[in-house]
Amino acid sequence: MRLDLHVHSTASDGSWSPEAVVRGAAEGGLDVLALTDHDTSAGFGAAASASRELNVQVIPAVEVSSSHARRSVHVLGYFIDPEAPALIAHSGRAVNRREERMREILDLLLEQGVNVSFAAVEEQAGPDRVMLGRPHLAKALVKAGYVSSVTEAFNTLIGDNGPGFVPTQLLSPMDAVDLVLVSGGVPIWAHPPTDLIDTLLPDLLEAGLRGLEVYRPRHWQAHIPRYEEICRSAGLVMSGGSDWHNPDQGTSLGDFYVSGEEVQDLLTLGGI
């Protein structure tokens, strides 16, 4: 069984519609896909409909944004109820806050001599988007000629250490865990930063965190043994995924996958 448990669509900051994501997963040989759009489950219905024709199981999921000491901390929620009232309410707040945040980022960039309009970011997001995110701004920066690639945009301007960084400031990490729990899901810490895991993990465990995203592509490989040991010691389940947003990253869906054996404890929690 091949699984990718961290994928985005146009419902947040991915480039492909939910249906196209499922189609790409099928073409890439994936058996199970988790659609983990930022702060919304709006794409799940369309993905689930496509999955019935393409023989790819789609797990209802979400990636909840939170902030800690001006750092982004993301909590994946697997096997959620996509219509959970708490999640729907959070999504509404997130739409407004992300648009407000984008304007704040654009103001900071203007102070750096980088002039990109809100309308230009919306154009890159496209008509199907629910959430506005930094990848949309990165594409606008590329189009305007300020950077040569999305990666350069994050590395030099809008990444967490860049002059244009503004925290999402929606929830605390502990509140993000709670949101997943009240939405019926299994909360997993997404791509946990190596310099935060020792200090923040105890609070997240107390809040009800159930696991860590252990398996990720290429650059993450050196961290896997440490995170596997943390999970074994703390009784946490393991997850893994590509964090795929678009083919411009140079990879296709299915290039990275985890096996059923690697994430079996998580699948068991979801009844798979």
C-alpha positions as CSV (number, residue, x, y, z in Angstrom):
1,M,0.0,0.0,0.0
2,R,1.4,3.4,-1.0
3,L,0.2,6.5,0.9
4,D,0.8,10.2,0.8
5,L,-0.7,11.8,3.9
6,H,0.1,15.4,3.3
7,V,-1.2,17.0,0.1
8,H,-2.7,20.4,-0.8
9,S,-5.2,21.5,-3.4
10,T,-6.7,24.8,-4.7
11,A,-8.9,24.8,-1.6
12,S,-5.9,26.3,0.1
13,D,-2.5,27.0,-1.5
14,G,-2.1,24.1,-3.9
15,S,-2.1,24.5,-7.7
16,W,-4.5,21.6,-8.6
17,S,-8.1,21.2,-7.9
18,P,-9.1,18.4,-5.4
19,E,-10.3,16.3,-8.4
20,A,-7.0,16.8,-10.2
21,V,-5.0,15.9,-7.0
22,V,-6.8,12.6,-6.8
23,R,-6.3,12.0,-10.5
24,G,-2.6,12.8,-10.1
25,A,-2.4,10.4,-7.1
26,A,-3.9,7.6,-9.1
27,E,-1.5,8.2,-12.0
28,G,1.3,8.2,-9.5
29,G,0.4,4.8,-8.1
30,L,-0.9,6.0,-4.7
31,D,-3.5,3.9,-3.0
32,V,-4.4,6.4,-0.2
33,L,-4.3,10.1,-0.1
34,A,-4.9,12.6,2.7
35,L,-6.1,16.0,1.5
36,T,-4.6,18.3,4.1
37,D,-5.5,21.8,3.0
38,H,-4.7,24.7,5.4
39,D,-7.5,25.4,7.8
40,T,-10.3,24.0,5.6
41,S,-11.9,20.8,4.6
42,A,-13.7,22.4,1.7
43,G,-12.0,20.3,-0.9
44,F,-12.8,16.9,0.6
45,G,-16.3,16.4,-1.0
46,A,-14.9,16.9,-4.5
47,A,-11.9,14.7,-3.8
48,A,-14.0,12.0,-2.3
49,S,-16.3,12.0,-5.4
50,A,-13.3,11.7,-7.7
51,S,-11.8,8.9,-5.6
52,R,-14.7,6.6,-6.2
53,E,-13.9,6.6,-10.0
54,L,-10.1,6.5,-9.6
55,N,-9.8,3.8,-6.9
56,V,-7.8,6.1,-4.5
57,Q,-9.0,6.2,-0.9
58,V,-9.1,9.8,0.3
59,I,-8.8,10.4,4.1
60,P,-10.7,13.5,5.4
61,A,-8.0,15.7,6.8
62,V,-6.9,19.3,7.5
63,E,-3.7,21.2,8.4
64,V,-4.4,23.6,11.2
65,S,-2.3,26.7,11.4
66,S,-1.0,28.0,14.7
67,S,1.8,30.2,16.0
68,H,4.2,29.9,18.9
69,A,6.8,32.6,19.7
70,R,6.3,34.1,16.2
71,R,6.9,30.7,14.7
72,S,4.5,28.7,12.5
73,V,3.4,25.4,14.0
74,H,1.1,23.2,12.0
75,V,-1.1,20.4,13.3
76,L,-2.4,17.8,10.9
77,G,-5.9,16.4,11.7
78,Y,-6.6,13.0,10.2
79,F,-10.0,11.3,10.0
80,I,-11.9,14.5,10.9
81,D,-15.5,15.2,10.3
82,P,-15.3,17.6,7.4
83,E,-18.6,19.2,8.5
84,A,-17.7,19.6,12.2
85,P,-19.1,22.9,13.4
86,A,-15.9,23.9,15.2
87,L,-13.9,23.3,12.0
88,I,-16.3,25.2,9.9
89,A,-16.2,28.1,12.3
90,H,-12.4,28.0,12.4
91,S,-12.3,28.0,8.6
92,G,-14.4,31.2,8.4
93,R,-12.0,33.0,10.8
94,A,-9.0,31.7,9.0
95,V,-10.2,33.1,5.6
96,N,-10.5,36.6,7.2
97,R,-7.2,36.4,9.1
98,R,-5.2,35.1,6.1
99,E,-6.4,38.0,3.9
100,E,-5.5,40.4,6.7
101,R,-2.2,38.8,7.1
102,M,-1.5,39.0,3.4
103,R,-2.0,42.7,3.5
104,E,0.4,43.0,6.4
105,I,3.0,41.0,4.5
106,L,2.6,43.2,1.4
107,D,3.1,46.3,3.6
108,L,6.3,44.9,5.0
109,L,7.5,44.0,1.5
110,L,6.7,47.5,0.3
111,E,9.1,48.9,3.0
112,Q,11.7,46.7,1.3
113,G,11.0,48.2,-2.1
114,V,9.0,45.2,-3.2
115,N,5.7,46.4,-4.6
116,V,3.2,43.6,-5.3
117,S,-0.6,44.3,-5.1
118,F,-3.2,42.2,-3.3
119,A,-5.0,41.8,-6.6
120,A,-1.8,40.2,-8.1
121,V,-1.8,37.7,-5.2
122,E,-5.5,36.9,-5.7
123,E,-4.8,36.4,-9.4
124,Q,-2.2,33.7,-8.6
125,A,-4.6,32.1,-6.1
126,G,-7.2,31.6,-8.8
127,P,-11.0,31.5,-8.6
128,D,-11.3,28.2,-6.7
129,R,-9.2,29.0,-3.7
130,V,-10.7,29.2,-0.2
131,M,-7.6,30.2,1.7
132,L,-5.0,32.8,0.6
133,G,-1.4,31.7,1.4
134,R,2.2,32.6,1.0
135,P,2.7,30.3,-2.0
136,H,0.3,32.5,-3.9
137,L,2.4,35.5,-3.0
138,A,5.5,33.7,-4.0
139,K,4.1,33.1,-7.5
140,A,3.2,36.8,-7.7
141,L,6.7,37.8,-6.7
142,V,8.1,35.5,-9.5
143,K,5.7,37.0,-12.1
144,A,6.7,40.5,-11.0
145,G,10.4,39.7,-11.5
146,Y,11.5,40.2,-7.9
147,V,12.6,36.5,-7.6
148,S,13.3,33.8,-10.0
149,S,11.5,31.0,-8.2
150,V,9.0,30.2,-5.4
151,T,11.9,28.7,-3.4
152,E,13.8,32.0,-3.7
153,A,10.8,34.0,-2.6
154,F,10.6,32.0,0.6
155,N,14.3,31.9,1.2
156,T,14.8,35.6,0.8
157,L,11.6,37.4,1.5
158,I,8.6,35.6,2.9
159,G,9.9,32.6,4.8
160,D,9.6,32.4,8.6
161,N,13.0,34.3,8.9
162,G,12.4,36.7,6.1
163,P,11.7,40.5,6.2
164,G,8.1,39.8,5.0
165,F,7.2,37.2,7.6
166,V,4.0,37.7,9.6
167,P,2.7,35.0,11.9
168,T,-0.8,33.6,11.1
169,Q,-1.8,34.2,14.7
170,L,-5.0,32.1,14.5
171,L,-4.5,29.7,17.4
172,S,-1.9,28.4,19.8
173,P,-0.5,25.0,19.0
174,M,-2.4,23.5,21.9
175,D,-5.7,25.0,20.7
176,A,-4.9,23.6,17.2
177,V,-4.7,20.1,18.8
178,D,-7.9,20.7,20.6
179,L,-9.7,21.8,17.3
180,V,-8.7,18.6,15.7
181,L,-9.9,16.5,18.6
182,V,-13.3,18.3,18.8
183,S,-13.6,17.8,15.0
184,G,-13.3,14.0,15.6
185,G,-9.8,13.7,14.3
186,V,-6.3,12.4,15.2
187,P,-3.9,15.3,15.8
188,I,-0.4,14.9,14.4
189,W,2.4,17.6,14.6
190,A,3.3,18.4,11.0
191,H,7.0,18.7,10.1
192,P,8.0,19.5,13.7
193,P,10.9,22.0,13.8
194,T,13.9,20.3,15.3
195,D,14.6,23.3,17.6
196,L,11.1,23.4,19.0
197,I,10.3,19.7,19.5
198,D,11.9,19.3,22.9
199,T,10.4,22.4,24.5
200,L,6.9,22.3,22.9
201,L,6.2,18.6,22.8
202,P,5.3,18.2,26.5
203,D,2.5,20.9,26.2
204,L,1.2,19.4,23.0
205,L,1.1,15.9,24.6
206,E,-0.9,17.3,27.5
207,A,-3.3,18.9,25.0
208,G,-3.9,15.5,23.4
209,L,-1.4,15.2,20.5
210,R,-1.3,11.7,19.2
211,G,1.7,11.6,16.8
212,L,4.4,13.2,14.7
213,E,4.9,13.5,11.0
214,V,8.1,11.5,10.8
215,Y,8.5,10.6,7.1
216,R,9.1,13.3,4.6
217,P,11.1,13.7,1.3
218,R,14.8,14.1,0.8
219,H,16.1,16.9,3.1
220,W,14.2,15.4,6.1
221,Q,15.8,12.0,6.0
222,A,18.5,12.9,8.7
223,H,15.7,13.6,11.3
224,I,13.8,10.3,10.9
225,P,15.7,8.2,13.4
226,R,15.3,10.8,16.1
227,Y,11.6,11.3,15.5
228,E,11.0,7.6,15.4
229,E,12.6,7.2,18.8
230,I,10.6,10.1,20.2
231,C,7.4,8.4,19.0
232,R,8.4,5.1,20.4
233,S,9.3,6.6,23.8
234,A,6.2,8.7,24.1
235,G,3.7,6.2,22.6
236,L,3.0,8.3,19.6
237,V,1.9,7.2,16.1
238,M,3.9,8.1,13.0
239,S,2.7,9.8,9.8
240,G,4.4,10.8,6.6
241,G,3.7,12.8,3.4
242,S,5.2,14.9,0.7
243,D,3.6,18.2,1.6
244,W,2.9,18.4,-2.1
245,H,1.5,21.7,-3.5
246,N,2.2,21.8,-7.2
247,P,4.3,20.2,-10.0
248,D,6.5,23.3,-10.1
249,Q,8.3,21.8,-7.1
250,G,9.8,19.3,-9.5
251,T,8.1,16.3,-8.2
252,S,4.9,14.4,-9.1
253,L,2.4,12.9,-6.8
254,G,3.6,9.4,-6.0
255,D,7.3,10.2,-6.2
256,F,7.3,10.1,-2.4
257,Y,5.1,7.8,-0.4
258,V,5.0,5.9,2.9
259,S,4.1,2.3,3.2
260,G,1.2,1.0,5.2
261,E,3.6,-0.7,7.6
262,E,5.3,2.7,8.4
263,V,2.0,4.4,9.4
264,Q,-0.1,1.3,10.5
265,D,-0.8,2.6,14.0
266,L,-2.3,5.8,12.6
267,L,-4.3,3.9,10.0
268,T,-5.6,1.6,12.8
269,L,-6.9,4.7,14.7
270,G,-8.8,5.7,11.6
271,G,-10.2,2.2,11.0
272,I,-8.2,1.4,7.9
